[in-house]
């Protein structure tokens, strides 16, 4: 079982941070970590059964998404 946590990714000097819930599902993504442009770019909602229930962009707009139990 996962504990709440984060994972940081870096690619060509652009750092993103993924935040996870206790079940290991991504809850939100931050981009520009460590820069003056750091912001949450995506939020994901999950049902207790592991189905993604929502996907919201950086401006708070709902985005269409396919629902998966794997966190994708």
Beta strands, then each sheet from edge to edge (+ up, - down):
strand 1: 5-11
strand 2: 14-20
strand 3: 26-31
strand 4: 39-46
strand 5: 52-57
sheet 1: 1+ 2- 3+ 4- 5+
end
